[in-house]
């Protein structure tokens, strides 16, 4: 019986970690502002906040962000 309770607790804890929301997104633009605007639009569409994780600027800007709820 103790092993069944342990299994139920472990299963519940593992499902809780999958319940959290984190998604990586990316966008490109001609400037940092344009790329961030695209990220912000995607975050608003998903109903989430965003945190920019990287940006690379050569001829165009490539930006990645993590969405969180």
Residue, then its C-alpha position, 0 to 999 in steps of 0.5 A: x500500500x505504501x508503494x501505491x501512495x508513493x507512486x501516486x505522489x510521484x505521478x502527481x509531482x511529475x504532472x505538475x511540472x508539465x503543467x507549467x508553461x514555457x515556450x521558445x519563440x523567434x522573430x526577425x526584423x529589420x531592426x531591434x525594435x521591429x523584431x521585438x514588436x514581432x515577439x510582443x505580438x506573438x506573446x500577446x496572441x498567446x496571452x503570455x509574458x515574454x523574456x528576450x533570450x538572444x538577439x543577433x544583428x547582421x543585415x537583419x535582426x534575429x531574436x528569440x524569447x521565452x514565453x511564460x504565463 
